Every structure is written in C-alpha cells, then in structure tokens.
Amino acid sequence: MDGGGQVIEVLGDIYRPVPLALCGAGFAALAFGLRRTWPSARFLLLPAVAWLLAAAEEWYVRTYQPHMNIRVDLLFFMVLLTSVTLAGILLTVLYRRPPRP
C-alpha cells in the first residue's frame, strides 16, 4: 500500500463519531483543567466545540444517511478541524495577559 492509501485509512479510522467525541471531550477537559493556572486555556474550547460538532455530524450521517458514499462535507470538516485546532492551540500557547499593576 502506498503512503497516500495509508493516510486515507488512518483518517477513516479517526473520523468516526466516538474518536471525534473523545477528542472534543479531551480538549474541553484540558480547557477546564488548565483554566486556573493558564488563563488562555479558554481558547481550547474552540477546538472542543469543533470536534464535538464534527462528531455529531458524523453520527447523523452514519445513522440517517448510510448510503452516502461521496462525502463532500468531509472536506469542510477536515479543514475546519485542522484550522480551529491549530488556532486554539496557538492562541492558548501564545496569548499573554497584560501584566497587572
């Protein structure tokens, strides 16, 4: 199997409702767990919401529309998940509160 086929296979294993929901719950747990020591951890709620939204959408499609073979919505959600996850992590790490007087 070539490298591209392996990537598609791994993405197919990850892009299921349960792993997506677990990832969203993980980001939410990190945001709530770090909120006292790391004030910018609230930005991790953005990827949490995006992952949970993708899990809900994937559950809906697999439950109520199992005949769909060509999934254009995956393009939208993959781009959304990637960009929002990177933005949330970068904002959490790089955002600094102004010093208090």
Buried (B, 14 or more C-beta within 10 A) or exposed (E): EEEEEEEEEEEEEEBBBEBBBEBBBBBBEBBBEBBEEBEBBBBBBBBBBBBBBBBBBBBEBEEEEEEEEEEEEBEEBEEBBEEBBEBBBEBBEEEEEEEEE
